[in-house]
């Protein structure tokens, strides 16, 4: 149509989006879609971009698309369904057709003279909507659809006095479409459920009072009150209160997380115990749930390469089947004097066997189910193409800080020298109380874990570039680097060897001096994530090599990498990471890059597949092809596994659909099977293929160990 620039079809969401210029006839677009037998409604675009009309197809998403989309999905019911399946127009048509068939069968038993008209009427109930779609498709450039095949076969069956079979064929076809739509709806429902995680209202605190407002009206920096049992209405930071928050709906974490002042909370998670005051950090359009939904929607709108191949294949396959069916019907009577009725019947049966429904649905059904299963596990992939390509990965480059590690330094060792470990920790924690420096946070966290009571330090302060000083219980303290401590007191050889050993393990060492004597040592390191070793091992098991790419120092990088069983490349700038990824690709490797920071963005874009950690920066998430929402390293291996499982499923589906067709084609030409088995073969193959694809919805991934 004039001024239509692009058309995007989302099979699972059941929508079609038309991008157009300002001169486009929106009403004309809607009329065109309505003429195909589907419902269309224009909506206003919510972004300041090119105008868009979203056409919500109640009958078939593909029929809302251009002719090539029509070829692809053949008008099957994948549109959005509100309420139970039996209330959909497709289900009601199937039920009415079934009842009409039952009535015709009953009349044929008691009033034989009603034959064949009872069956012709029953057939017409289901065939008229199908024939209308076939005619509309033909008029709009898609003459070779399954509706066309069905219409020719049913009318032909009536002509050769097989009205009873024609009625059954139409009914079985409708049943097949209905089952297919229900199965696809399952995948859609699991994604739509994400939106249900968001509460509709929020309690906003203003001038000491609270006010209930719509959750989608929340703005950044508003303070909201989250009571026990409430869902958090927006992404934010806790400004007061303490509670356990169930993050399972968003991250999949099975154990509630402790939240206190300064901690981040996600929209859609459930507050369990105390009242929290949260400062909003993202509007409704930008919160965690919205980003997940946007990623999934983007994924649904993208077609995988295999799917495009199947669509192209069906364009030649469908007319090819019609030609073969016509030759089977015509040549034996013409050339060998065979009976016309018999061979026309067999030609019609071949026409039905050739229906490409199962073949065409084989890929999108599997892709939709896999994307949905992945989304539920926190694995977000921007499209079927990404899902397919993940299975080819044989080289994985991972960032260190925030990807392989938590990104939060922890105290790994406390060495008592002049004081015991507990006393050393008590004194250091008193010095660091109130500081937000990462080393201070690590020491205070350790003190909290050990339940050490923290005294009040006096005269506390920082010594530029060296450490912190203060007085606790009358003792003058200095927590400093080994070099700064050595300027104050002499460190003996054994202590220096101990410090060097800790440094070799990639740990940062601080020395606590108490009145000019060494009270003890602290070793602090950003520790690997709990599942990092398991995740790297899983990638190795899948045949993928791994490398750590980090801007951190050589010693720390090598120590962390060695503990995980991988190699490391350290002290890298962003362009260095990008260059290494490019070099690996040039060597023929299929490279996945995993990172979480802005400095990872160039390498994420350069890789065959870029994977962002969900806790990472917006830049990393935008640049990446996929995201691991809850930051588990093993989920990178899960993505590769899911991809390979999906491709295996697609191969099974294609083999199943073509195999059944081959068997019934031979038996039909030989006269062993007829119209009923033919349609059962097609409907059965479609249902089997869809059911096989839906098995992916039950995928759980690598289990906890």
DRENVEX-984080 format. One record per residue (C-alpha): residue in one letter; x negated, z, y. Coordinates in steps of 0.001 Angstrom, whole numbers, plus 500000, padded with zeros to 6 digits. Each point is the difference from the previous one (the first is absolute). Example, Ala and Ser with C-alpha at 12.3 -4.5 7.8 and 13.67 -1.06 7.14 Angstrom:
! DRENVEX-984080
A/487700/507800/495500
S/498630/499340/503440
//
This chain:
! DRENVEX-984080
X/500000/500000/500000
X/498782/499372/503583
X/497858/502748/501579
X/499747/502044/496774
X/496292/500872/499689
X/499804/502184/496900
X/502107/501439/497192
X/499034/503101/498022
X/501883/501009/496871
X/499812/503452/498430
X/501408/499854/496465
X/500015/503747/499412
X/501277/501024/503430
X/502691/497320/499787
X/499337/498642/503493
X/498894/496829/501722
X/498362/500024/503437
X/500128/496853/502117
X/497462/499661/502829
X/501130/497537/502656
X/499514/498849/503548
X/502288/500751/502922
X/501860/496690/499607
X/501041/500688/496395
X/503699/500039/499147
X/500412/503464/498438
X/503647/499386/499174
X/498960/496726/498396
X/497479/501808/497808
X/502692/502451/498908
X/502454/497137/499317
X/497379/498203/497918
X/499454/503086/497829
X/503719/500680/499762
X/500527/496389/498894
X/497801/500747/496986
X/502378/502789/498976
X/498026/502937/501351
X/500583/502461/502811
X/497861/499967/503147
X/499965/502266/503031
X/497654/499642/502995
X/498370/503175/501312
X/497929/500645/503109
X/496226/500114/499543
X/498559/503470/500658
X/496509/498715/500825
X/498892/498165/503103
X/499060/496890/498061
X/501679/496730/499167
X/503761/500377/499577
X/501072/500650/496439
X/503251/499796/498132
X/500171/501995/496796
X/502511/498542/497614
X/501308/502559/497580
X/500983/498162/496833
X/502695/501698/497960
X/499917/497295/497334
X/496465/498806/499651
X/496888/500451/502013
X/498625/496613/498999
X/503081/498175/501108
X/499381/501344/503481
X/496670/498211/499992
X/498897/496403/500393
X/500414/497462/497172
X/496732/500946/498323
X/501103/503629/499853
X/503256/498836/498487
X/498051/498205/497308
X/498069/503173/499334
X/502672/502608/499470
X/502998/497852/499087
X/502628/502065/501717
X/499771/503035/497774
X/501336/503226/501413
X/497069/501897/501467
X/501708/500943/503216
X/500424/503563/501202
X/502622/501957/498136
X/501686/503025/501558
X/501938/502167/497594
X/500331/499587/496230
X/499166/496647/498414
X/503553/499388/498784
X/501233/499845/503611
X/497809/497024/500906
X/501632/496594/500412
X/497852/498639/497156
X/501179/502745/497630
X/503641/499524/500972
X/499754/496241/499404
X/498439/500652/496561
X/502713/502533/499087
X/502836/497655/501096
X/498433/497102/498081
X/499639/502241/496915
X/503645/501110/500225
X/501149/496384/500409
X/497973/499049/496906
X/501536/502889/498025
X/503520/498934/501066
X/499274/496354/499060
X/498715/501119/496588
X/503113/502150/499439
X/502332/497158/500981
X/498152/497583/497697
X/500731/502329/497065
X/503707/500483/500723
X/500814/496798/501925
X/497666/497264/498648
X/501675/497455/502250
X/498284/501625/503026
X/496700/498560/498803
X/497817/498767/501626
X/501576/500790/503372
X/499643/503777/499735
X/496245/499661/499462
X/499676/497366/502749
X/501662/502386/502476
X/497750/502884/498843
X/496975/497760/500413
X/501136/498896/503467
X/500194/503617/501195
X/496253/500364/499558
X/498946/496385/500490
X/501593/499284/503394
X/497647/502376/501940
X/497050/498657/497953
X/500980/496356/500667
X/500452/500744/503715
X/496436/501361/500146
X/498738/496958/498064
X/501705/497627/502468
X/498698/501906/503037
X/496501/500009/498529
X/500142/496257/499346
X/501238/499316/503546
X/497158/502114/501423
X/497178/498367/498080
X/499992/501984/496729
X/501819/497923/497380
X/498135/501422/496984
X/501193/503604/499834
X/501256/502007/497039
X/503487/499772/501550
X/499760/496212/499645
X/498973/500341/496346
X/502860/502406/499300
X/502610/497851/501739
X/499004/496813/498125
X/499827/501832/496646
X/503395/501716/500422
X/501837/496869/501166
X/498321/497969/497268
X/501090/502535/497382
X/503627/499645/501119
X/499727/496196/499794
X/498829/500188/496370
X/502832/502416/499172
X/497880/503178/499930
X/501951/501921/502705
X/499786/503288/498085
X/496218/499784/499902
X/499890/498927/503669
X/501919/503145/501021
X/497722/502240/497910
X/496900/498270/501410
X/501137/500616/503609
X/500843/503641/499234
X/496635/500626/498310
X/498235/498373/502940
X/501749/502382/502416
X/499133/502971/497756
X/496344/498924/499987
X/499949/499733/503797
X/501679/503384/500336
X/497542/501762/497650
X/497101/498386/501801
X/501305/501166/503394
X/500525/503580/498733
X/496484/500154/498576
X/498450/498675/503217
X/502141/502474/501933
X/498239/502838/498165
X/496688/498953/501494
X/501624/499719/503435
X/501648/503422/499762
X/496708/501775/499346
X/498582/498543/503230
X/503135/500617/502056
X/499812/503624/498833
X/496919/500395/502202
X/502190/499731/503092
X/502187/502818/498653
X/497034/502372/500265
X/500425/500106/503771
X/502364/502641/501407
X/502628/498711/502408
X/499596/502826/502547
X/497272/502261/501373
X/499874/503341/501849
X/498127/499515/503281
X/498712/503014/501916
X/500467/499796/503771
X/499495/502870/502458
X/500363/502636/497289
X/503203/498527/498578
X/500579/497569/497140
X/502092/496863/500064
X/501046/497692/497152
X/499097/496373/500652
X/499870/496822/497854
X/496676/499919/498139
X/499363/496410/501065
X/500097/501048/503674
X/496958/502296/499693
X/497127/499159/502337
X/496303/500848/499777
X/499093/503575/501133
X/503538/501369/499532
X/500067/503381/498214
X/502343/500151/497003
X/501058/503007/497947
X/499940/499508/496212
X/501868/502690/498072
X/499499/500873/496310
X/501723/497355/497885
X/499960/497392/502781
X/498241/496670/499776
X/497318/499455/502631
X/501597/497507/502443
X/496776/498393/501296
X/496256/499804/499494
X/498415/502830/501949
X/497612/502932/500325
X/501011/503610/499349
X/499749/501988/503265
X/501246/503289/498579
X/501222/501453/496719
X/498812/499929/496422
X/501731/498582/496943
X/499667/498049/496763
X/501090/496370/500353
X/501038/497824/497057
X/498282/496650/500609
X/501026/498480/496648
X/502538/497578/501571
X/497249/498405/502074
X/496667/500615/498268
X/500976/500776/496413
X/498187/503363/500167
X/501567/502205/497331
X/499003/503311/501669
X/501346/500955/503477
X/497298/500075/502691
X/499333/502979/502233
X/500506/499137/503679
X/498959/502038/503010
X/499161/499455/503661
X/498028/496773/500473
X/501023/498405/496690
X/501644/496578/499846
X/503465/499587/498495
X/501725/496771/498938
X/503520/498797/500676
X/502258/500355/496962
X/498146/502945/498416
X/501889/503241/499270
X/499237/503341/501646
X/500392/502750/497403
X/499334/503475/501402
X/499411/500895/503645
X/501134/498495/503293
X/497577/497437/501427
X/499717/498748/503556
X/498660/496465/499951
X/498737/497827/502844
X/501083/496396/499359
X/497071/497557/499788
X/501838/496778/499068
X/503363/498520/500949
X/502572/499171/497321
X/498848/496376/499893
X/496375/501020/499326
X/500328/502980/497645
X/498723/500106/496428
X/503314/499041/498373
X/500581/497115/502438
X/496505/498706/499331
X/500577/500151/496249
X/503306/498152/500323
X/498429/497388/502293
X/497149/499456/497537
X/502402/499643/497091
X/502266/497622/501926
X/496977/497939/500953
X/499018/499965/496345
X/503422/498798/498895
X/499982/497098/502436
X/496718/498694/498634
X/500066/497679/496993
X/497313/500179/497368
X/498060/496823/499070
X/501445/499991/496470
X/503493/500186/501427
X/499335/497016/502268
X/498752/498077/496976
X/503199/500823/498082
X/502101/498900/502981
X/498127/496685/500215
X/500205/499599/496224
X/503783/500485/500018
X/500476/497189/502539
X/498657/497498/497490
X/501174/501885/496931
X/503728/500042/500902
X/500463/496247/500611
X/497767/499397/496953
X/502396/502024/497821
X/502962/498029/501379
X/498282/496704/499120
X/499131/501208/496460
X/503574/501264/499462
X/501386/496640/501170
X/497674/498081/497642
X/500987/502242/497043
X/503686/499396/500797
X/499689/496205/500466
X/497158/498564/497886
X/501088/500913/496409
X/503520/498490/500445
X/498611/496929/501795
X/497024/499325/497761
X/501124/501354/496625
X/503789/499839/500256
X/500317/503803/499729
X/503210/501775/500979
X/500332/500354/503763
X/501770/503397/499953
X/497330/501603/497824
X/497077/498833/502121
X/501689/500654/503356
X/500645/503529/498715
X/496316/500372/499043
X/498903/498560/503349
X/502139/502581/501827
X/498538/502779/497849
X/496463/498815/500863
X/501027/500043/503670
X/500871/503683/499679
X/496921/500850/497961
X/497904/498452/502752
X/501403/502383/502633
X/496877/501379/501708
X/501556/503382/500950
X/497817/502132/497732
X/496913/498007/500923
X/500629/500295/503735
X/500869/503724/499953
X/496995/500846/497789
X/497552/500479/502876
X/502063/501465/502885
X/501681/502522/497677
X/496619/501283/498774
X/498473/499976/503501
X/502989/501872/501473
X/499965/502625/497246
X/496235/500511/500276
X/500056/500304/503810
X/502797/502546/499689
X/498222/502001/497264
X/496818/499958/502078
X/501821/501134/503155
X/501451/502973/498132
X/496453/501003/498978
X/498658/499598/503525
X/498402/496598/499317
X/501013/497590/502717
X/499139/496308/499623
X/500689/497469/502743
X/501506/497312/497826
X/500129/498459/496568
X/496770/498092/500664
X/498144/503298/500528
X/501564/501462/496863
X/498874/496979/497966
X/496465/499892/501406
X/499290/503697/499445
X/499740/499305/496287
X/497016/497685/500631
X/497928/502737/501700
X/496604/500515/498327
X/498073/501613/502857
X/501229/502957/502075
X/498218/501181/503156
X/501125/503452/501176
X/499382/501896/503229
X/498750/503583/499563
X/501461/502308/502647
X/503775/500252/499728
X/500152/497576/497070
X/497805/501299/497176
X/499845/503381/501736
X/502661/502122/501710
X/498437/499489/503433
X/499958/503796/500413
X/496663/501833/499492
X/500171/502990/497639
X/497648/502904/499330
X/498462/499253/496601
X/497324/502717/499829
X/499385/503376/501625
X/496523/501420/499346
X/499548/503688/500829
X/496495/500928/501226
X/499863/503229/502049
X/503778/500484/499589
X/502247/499296/497023
X/502212/496900/499854
X/503216/501704/501085
X/498376/501727/502976
X/498242/496766/501015
X/503383/498215/499930
X/501692/502812/501978
X/497423/499896/502791
X/499955/496197/500253
X/503820/499805/500050
X/500078/502547/502849
X/497634/497763/501981
X/502036/496857/499356
X/503487/501466/500588
X/502011/497740/502281
X/497609/497026/499798
X/501256/496550/498972
X/496572/498648/499073
X/500093/498541/496437
X/497309/502427/498739
X/501856/502926/501579
X/503276/498862/498419
X/498256/499848/496589
X/498602/503539/500325
X/503347/501403/501173
X/501791/498244/497121
X/497532/501533/497542
X/500583/503451/501524
X/503754/499522/499618
X/499562/498914/496349
X/497824/503050/499273
X/502436/502276/501918
X/497168/501275/502218
X/501192/501980/503014
X/498582/498526/503196
X/498575/502384/502612
X/500072/499398/503764
X/496777/498503/501400
X/498891/500753/503557
X/497796/497960/502316
X/500683/496965/497798
X/498866/496576/501181
X/498334/496752/499074
X/496327/499195/500394
X/499866/496281/500794
X/498916/497953/496990
X/498855/503053/498059
X/502901/502201/498889
X/502220/502930/501031
X/499130/503585/500996
X/501946/503239/500287
X/500042/503714/499208
X/501944/501555/497108
X/499918/503768/499274
X/497057/500309/502385
X/497967/497392/498090
X/498762/496950/501937
X/500791/496848/497960
X/498789/496404/500209
X/501457/497294/497724
X/497778/496962/500314
X/498389/497014/498359
X/496848/500762/497934
X/497837/498453/502719
X/501553/502137/502767
X/499813/503110/497787
X/496292/499329/499318
X/499384/500198/503757
X/501340/503568/499965
X/498567/501373/496761
X/497564/498902/497303
X/501716/498525/496941
X/498076/500701/496769
X/499000/497233/497610
X/502562/500879/497307
X/502808/499854/502554
X/498787/496608/501259
X/499960/498658/496406
X/503565/501277/499530
X/501116/498304/503254
X/498322/496727/498964
X/501737/500129/496611
X/503406/500415/501658
X/499195/497147/502395
X/499150/497771/497036
X/503523/500617/498709
X/501312/498502/503238
X/500930/503374/501494
X/499586/501137/503599
X/498299/503410/500124
X/500542/502652/502692
X/497933/503215/500245
X/501541/503306/501142
X/497565/502288/501823
X/500905/503692/500483
X/497687/501879/502398
X/497108/497620/499337
X/500291/500015/496196
X/501556/497383/497736
X/503359/501379/498861
X/500836/496952/497869
X/500579/496252/499708
X/503099/497808/500055
X/500089/496584/498320
X/502842/497760/501175
X/501000/496568/498751
X/502941/497616/500251
X/500923/500237/496318
X/501352/497125/497881
X/503749/499911/499498
X/501134/501759/496825
X/500839/496729/498284
X/497069/497952/501355
X/497908/500119/496826
X/503033/499171/497833
X/500945/497156/502374
X/496520/498434/499929
X/499851/500334/496197
X/503416/498310/499743
X/498752/497058/502087
X/496940/499691/497742
X/502303/500029/496961
X/501897/497087/501567
X/496758/498033/500262
X/499489/500452/503746
X/496625/500883/501519
X/500029/502593/502809
X/497822/500706/503041
X/500209/502584/502791
X/499592/498558/503511
X/499451/502709/502628
X/498550/500638/503417
X/498813/503427/498786
X/496341/500813/499262
X/498277/498789/496820
X/499560/503445/498478
X/503645/501041/500278
X/501274/496586/498900
X/497786/499867/496907
X/500878/503582/499007
X/503762/499351/500237
X/499715/496603/498298
X/497910/501421/497144
X/502613/502702/499350
X/502654/497260/499720
X/497971/497631/497822
X/499624/497169/502534
X/497387/498446/502273
X/499834/500534/503777
X/499061/497981/503083
X/499525/502352/502961
X/499378/500102/503786
X/502155/496881/500513
X/501645/498763/503186
X/503474/498348/499770
X/498438/496522/500095
X/497647/501006/497155
X/502963/500902/497792
X/501656/496694/500823
X/496767/498123/499211
X/499603/501700/496597
X/503614/499130/499091
X/499317/496377/500997
X/496832/499919/497881
X/501878/501280/496939
X/502696/497346/500434
X/497312/497331/500333
X/498667/501122/496598
X/503372/499225/498448
X/501344/503559/499940
X/503681/500643/500726
X/499579/502872/502465
X/502327/502845/500943
X/498936/502152/502972
X/501447/503508/500287
X/499758/501918/503283
X/501821/502181/502482
X/498346/499637/503398
X/499757/497592/502905
X/496401/499307/498925
X/501355/498685/496674
X/502361/497469/501591
X/497547/497031/500101
X/499058/500474/496331
X/503666/500471/499010
X/500806/496661/501627
X/496959/498285/498423
X/500790/501090/496424
X/502201/498062/497581
X/502218/503091/499976
X/499832/502734/502669
X/501383/503393/498950
X/500582/502752/502577
X/500281/503691/499243
X/503402/501153/501245
X/498442/502834/502021
X/497856/497477/501867
X/500223/498509/503458
X/502730/497579/501057
X/497340/497298/500419
X/498946/500371/496353
X/503622/499954/498817
X/500818/496899/502053
X/496881/498105/498881
X/500383/500793/496308
X/502000/498034/497438
X/501035/503173/498193
X/500080/503752/500591
X/499514/503049/497784
X/502412/502361/501696
X/498939/503338/498566
X/496256/499374/500029
X/499237/500167/496286
X/496954/498005/498939
X/501515/499363/496572
X/502878/498187/501693
X/497609/497122/500708
X/499665/499637/496213
X/503788/500458/499749
X/500492/496988/502292
X/497734/497833/497841
X/501795/501206/496845
X/503444/499330/501502
X/498934/496497/501024
X/498695/499130/496533
X/503104/501479/498383
X/502216/497934/502324
X/498144/496747/499260
X/500290/500713/496279
X/503732/500609/500511
X/500390/496692/501868
X/498155/498151/497222
X/502289/501627/497411
X/503053/498976/502049
X/498928/496368/500351
X/499084/499799/496295
X/503324/501589/499008
X/502134/497676/502139
X/498162/496783/499030
X/499758/501051/496322
X/503734/500593/499677
X/500724/496684/501707
X/497679/498135/497621
X/501639/501543/496905
X/503569/499276/501121
X/499119/496535/501266
X/498857/499008/496505
X/502921/501667/498205
X/502527/498447/502411
X/498656/496458/499626
X/500098/500501/496200
X/503621/501163/500282
X/499331/503531/498732
X/501107/501738/503239
X/502475/499072/502708
X/501259/500998/503458
X/500656/503674/499299
X/496551/500771/498568
X/498503/497913/502809
X/501557/502077/502767
X/499330/503201/498062
X/496359/498918/499749
X/499827/499419/503745
X/501916/503140/500975
X/498131/501987/497364
X/496633/498732/501221
X/500899/500848/503598
X/501109/503511/499050
X/496958/500517/497727
X/497596/498803/502701
X/501629/502214/502627
X/500083/503007/497655
X/496343/499432/499126
X/499110/499893/503700
X/502002/503165/500655
X/497779/501854/497488
X/497420/500032/502799
X/502261/502400/501933
X/499128/502699/497443
X/496242/499576/500587
X/498308/503337/500756
X/496329/499065/500372
X/497025/502182/499089
X/501276/503484/499270
X/498476/503206/501337
X/497167/501427/497903
//
